[in-house]
Amino acid sequence: MPSGIVAKGVANDGKGDYLQTSIADTDPAMRYNPAITDDAAKAHFSEAELAEAQKVIVRFIAEEAIDSTLNDGTDIDGWFAAHKDQISPVDQPLMLDDVKSSKDIVARERWMATKPGLSYVHGADTPRVTARTITPIALSYVEGNGEQGVQLDTTTSYEMAVAVDGKRKKVQSTTAELSFAAAKDPADGKWKIAGWNTNYHTAEYIID
């Protein structure tokens, strides 16, 4: 796989199995950078806590914001049931409501359903993501809903392999501004997703 992209495991988007991708611990996006971290975040959390929060957010971006089963899939309840433990408990109802609405918290690419014969490539050993760069630009202290946490703002770009009538013919190219917040769950002390602001811009082009 391309640098920084690793396999998470086999997933199914309702059209078939695919190899869902994650992010390597050595990817630059996983590296905490105090230069982009505001003073309030540093005052409230240790460097180790901030580094862990960033990893949780970046991993969620790689696995779910980009490559979830909802990207060209429709089983929202199934996706939420499988991943709600990654969401802060107080934010779970809002996350579910937002995903069920027109808000693309994670990439959806609903337009693909209107194109006969068009889908992502499938196969238990076939990743859909062929290239990806996540660039953290700011890590800031945030609070709300009785929570204190941090928000990571990123610029992100990625490419996904698309098939037409079962044959790979296109690459779908997306750029995005993806911001997710994380807060510690008092029940288990783990960082969990607690806020989101996303904007996706997708194009496609023929490669063969």
TIVOVO-225639 format. One line per 8 residues: number of its first residue (from 1); for each residue x, y, z of C-alpha. Coordinates in steps of 0.25 Angstrom, whole numbers, padded with zeros to 4 digits, m for minus. Each point is the difference from the previous one (the first is absolute). Example, Ala and Ser with C-alpha at 12.3 -4.5 7.8 and 13.67 -1.06 7.14 Angstrom:
2
1 = 0049/m0018/0031 ~ 0006/0014/m0002
***
This chain:
208
1 = 0000/0000/0000 ~ 0004/0014/m0002 ~ 0008/0007/0012 ~ m0008/0002/0012 ~ m0011/m0008/m0004 ~ m0002/m0013/0007 ~ m0012/m0011/0000 ~ m0010/0001/0011
9 = m0008/m0012/m0004 ~ m0011/m0005/m0009 ~ m0013/0008/0000 ~ m0012/0000/m0008 ~ m0007/0013/m0006 ~ m0013/m0008/m0004 ~ 0006/m0002/m0014 ~ 0011/m0010/0004
17 = 0012/m0002/0008 ~ 0012/0009/0000 ~ 0013/0002/0007 ~ m0003/0012/0009 ~ 0013/0008/0003 ~ 0006/0007/0012 ~ 0012/0008/0002 ~ 0014/m0004/0005
25 = 0005/0005/0013 ~ 0012/0005/m0007 ~ m0008/0009/m0010 ~ 0004/0015/0003 ~ m0015/0003/0003 ~ 0001/m0008/0012 ~ 0012/0008/0006 ~ m0004/0011/0010
33 = 0005/0014/m0004 ~ 0001/0010/0012 ~ 0002/0011/m0011 ~ m0015/m0002/m0005 ~ m0006/m0001/0014 ~ m0006/0011/0007 ~ 0004/0005/0014 ~ m0014/m0004/0006
41 = 0002/m0014/m0004 ~ 0014/m0001/0006 ~ m0005/0006/0013 ~ m0011/m0010/0001 ~ 0006/m0013/m0004 ~ 0014/m0006/0000 ~ 0008/m0002/m0012 ~ m0002/m0015/0001
49 = m0015/0002/0001 ~ 0000/0010/m0012 ~ 0008/m0010/m0009 ~ m0010/m0011/0004 ~ m0012/0008/m0004 ~ 0006/0004/m0013 ~ 0002/m0015/m0003 ~ m0014/m0003/0003
57 = m0005/0011/m0009 ~ 0009/m0003/m0012 ~ m0003/m0015/0001 ~ m0015/0003/0000 ~ 0002/0009/m0012 ~ 0008/m0011/m0008 ~ m0009/m0011/0003 ~ m0014/0006/0001
65 = 0000/0014/m0005 ~ 0006/m0005/m0013 ~ m0002/m0015/m0001 ~ m0012/m0004/0008 ~ m0011/m0010/m0005 ~ m0009/0012/m0001 ~ 0009/0005/m0012 ~ m0010/m0004/m0011
73 = m0007/m0008/0011 ~ m0014/0002/0006 ~ 0000/m0008/0013 ~ 0001/0012/0010 ~ m0005/m0008/0012 ~ 0009/m0011/m0002 ~ 0012/0009/m0002 ~ m0004/0008/0013
81 = m0002/m0013/0008 ~ 0014/m0004/m0004 ~ 0007/0013/0003 ~ m0008/0007/0011 ~ 0011/m0004/0010 ~ 0009/0009/m0007 ~ m0009/0012/0002 ~ m0001/0007/0014
89 = m0013/m0005/0006 ~ m0006/0014/0001 ~ 0002/0003/m0014 ~ m0005/m0013/m0006 ~ m0015/0004/m0002 ~ 0005/0012/m0008 ~ 0010/m0008/m0008 ~ m0011/m0010/m0004
97 = m0010/0012/m0003 ~ 0011/0007/m0009 ~ 0004/m0013/m0007 ~ m0015/m0003/m0003 ~ m0002/0015/m0005 ~ 0007/0006/m0012 ~ 0012/0003/0007 ~ 0012/m0008/m0005
105 = 0007/m0002/0013 ~ 0007/m0012/m0006 ~ 0002/m0001/m0016 ~ m0013/m0005/m0006 ~ 0001/0003/m0015 ~ m0015/m0002/m0002 ~ 0001/0004/m0015 ~ 0007/m0013/m0003
113 = m0014/m0007/0002 ~ m0005/0008/m0012 ~ 0010/m0006/m0009 ~ m0004/m0014/m0006 ~ 0012/m0010/0001 ~ 0009/0010/0008 ~ 0005/m0004/0014 ~ 0013/m0001/0007
121 = 0009/m0012/m0002 ~ m0003/m0012/0008 ~ 0007/m0012/0006 ~ 0004/m0005/0013 ~ 0015/0003/m0003 ~ m0003/0012/m0008 ~ 0001/0014/0006 ~ m0008/0011/m0005
129 = 0009/0011/0005 ~ 0012/0001/m0010 ~ 0007/0013/0005 ~ m0003/0009/0013 ~ 0007/0012/0006 ~ m0005/0005/0014 ~ 0006/0013/0004 ~ m0003/0006/0014
137 = 0000/0015/0000 ~ m0005/0004/0014 ~ m0003/m0007/0013 ~ m0008/0008/0009 ~ m0007/0000/0014 ~ m0015/m0001/m0001 ~ m0011/m0002/0010 ~ m0015/m0003/m0001
145 = m0011/m0009/0004 ~ 0007/m0001/0014 ~ 0012/m0005/m0007 ~ 0015/0005/m0001 ~ 0008/m0005/m0012 ~ 0008/0004/m0012 ~ m0004/0002/m0015 ~ 0010/m0004/m0011
153 = m0002/0008/m0013 ~ 0006/m0007/m0012 ~ 0001/0001/m0015 ~ m0002/m0013/m0006 ~ 0001/m0006/m0014 ~ m0002/m0014/m0005 ~ m0003/m0009/m0012 ~ m0009/m0012/m0001
161 = m0001/m0011/m0011 ~ m0013/0000/m0007 ~ m0006/m0011/m0009 ~ m0009/0001/m0012 ~ m0008/m0013/m0002 ~ 0009/m0007/0009 ~ 0013/0005/m0007 ~ 0009/0010/0006
169 = 0000/0012/m0009 ~ 0001/0012/0008 ~ 0006/0007/0012 ~ m0009/0009/0009 ~ 0008/0012/0005 ~ m0004/0007/0013 ~ 0005/0012/0008 ~ m0006/0003/0013
177 = 0001/0009/0012 ~ m0003/m0009/0012 ~ 0000/0004/0014 ~ m0004/m0009/0012 ~ 0000/0002/0015 ~ 0003/m0010/0010 ~ m0002/0000/0015 ~ 0003/m0010/0011
185 = m0012/m0010/0004 ~ 0000/0001/0015 ~ m0005/m0015/0000 ~ 0013/m0006/m0006 ~ 0010/0012/m0001 ~ 0000/m0002/m0015 ~ 0000/0011/m0011 ~ m0012/0000/m0008
193 = m0006/0008/m0012 ~ m0008/0012/0006 ~ m0002/0010/m0011 ~ 0002/0001/m0015 ~ 0000/0010/m0012 ~ 0002/m0006/m0014 ~ 0001/0004/m0014 ~ 0002/m0009/m0012
201 = 0003/0003/m0014 ~ 0000/m0012/m0010 ~ 0004/m0001/m0014 ~ 0002/m0012/m0009 ~ 0009/m0003/m0012 ~ 0003/m0012/m0009 ~ 0013/m0007/0001 ~ m0002/m0012/m0010
***
